[in-house]
């Protein structure tokens, strides 16, 4: 529990120091990874809540479904006792 609290305090201190205007190259890398993980989690969480597969966006023509032509035709079925 102390490790989680310590991690939270260090992250909040880094974000506050960056917002004050004094940041270094290490802080910009931290912000990049922080926000990239945040947006990735939001992306996957949105697909999870909707019930869709996010990896289907990687396959071409899987997002838009084309209508399937009807191949069945009417046939007469004769039954006997």
C-alpha positions as CSV (number, residue, x, y, z in Angstrom):
1,X,0.0,0.0,0.0
2,X,2.9,2.4,0.8
3,X,4.4,1.7,-2.6
4,X,1.2,2.6,-4.4
5,X,0.9,5.8,-2.4
6,X,4.5,6.7,-3.1
7,X,4.1,6.0,-6.8
8,X,1.0,8.2,-6.8
9,X,2.8,11.1,-5.0
10,X,5.8,10.9,-7.3
11,X,3.5,11.0,-10.4
12,X,1.5,13.9,-9.1
13,X,4.7,15.8,-8.1
14,X,6.1,15.3,-11.6
15,X,2.9,16.5,-13.3
16,X,2.8,19.5,-11.0
17,X,6.4,20.4,-11.7
18,X,5.8,20.1,-15.4
19,X,2.7,22.3,-15.2
20,X,4.8,25.0,-13.4
21,X,7.0,25.3,-16.5
22,X,10.2,23.7,-15.3
23,X,10.6,20.4,-17.2
24,X,13.4,18.5,-18.8
25,X,13.7,15.9,-21.5
26,X,13.0,13.2,-19.0
27,X,9.8,14.8,-18.0
28,X,8.6,15.1,-21.6
29,X,9.3,11.4,-22.1
30,X,7.3,10.8,-19.0
31,X,4.3,12.8,-20.2
32,X,4.4,11.1,-23.6
33,X,4.3,7.6,-22.1
34,X,1.7,8.7,-19.5
35,X,-0.7,10.1,-22.0
36,X,-0.1,7.3,-24.6
37,X,-1.0,4.7,-22.0
38,X,-4.0,6.8,-20.9
39,X,-5.4,7.1,-24.5
40,X,-4.7,3.4,-25.2
41,X,-6.6,2.4,-22.1
42,X,-9.5,4.7,-23.1
43,X,-9.5,3.3,-26.6
44,X,-9.7,-0.3,-25.4
45,X,-12.1,0.5,-22.6
46,X,-14.5,2.1,-25.1
47,X,-14.5,-1.0,-27.3
48,X,-15.0,-3.1,-24.2
49,X,-18.0,-1.1,-23.1
50,X,-19.6,-1.3,-26.5
51,X,-18.9,-5.0,-26.9
52,X,-16.9,-4.7,-30.1
53,X,-13.5,-6.1,-31.1
54,X,-10.9,-3.2,-31.4
55,X,-8.6,-5.4,-33.5
56,X,-11.2,-5.6,-36.3
57,X,-10.1,-2.1,-37.3
58,X,-6.8,-3.6,-38.4
59,X,-8.4,-5.9,-41.0
60,X,-9.4,-4.3,-44.2
61,X,-13.1,-4.4,-45.1
62,X,-14.1,-5.8,-41.7
63,X,-15.5,-2.5,-40.4
64,X,-18.1,-2.0,-43.1
65,X,-20.2,-5.1,-44.0
66,X,-21.2,-5.6,-47.6
67,X,-24.7,-7.1,-48.2
68,X,-24.6,-10.8,-49.0
69,X,-26.7,-11.6,-52.1
70,X,-29.5,-14.2,-51.4
71,X,-28.4,-17.5,-53.1
72,X,-31.5,-19.5,-51.9
73,X,-34.4,-20.1,-54.2
74,X,-37.9,-21.5,-53.7
75,X,-38.2,-25.3,-54.2
76,X,-41.2,-27.5,-54.0
77,X,-41.0,-30.3,-51.5
78,X,-43.2,-33.3,-52.0
79,X,-44.1,-35.4,-48.9
80,X,-45.9,-38.7,-48.7
81,X,-47.1,-41.0,-46.0
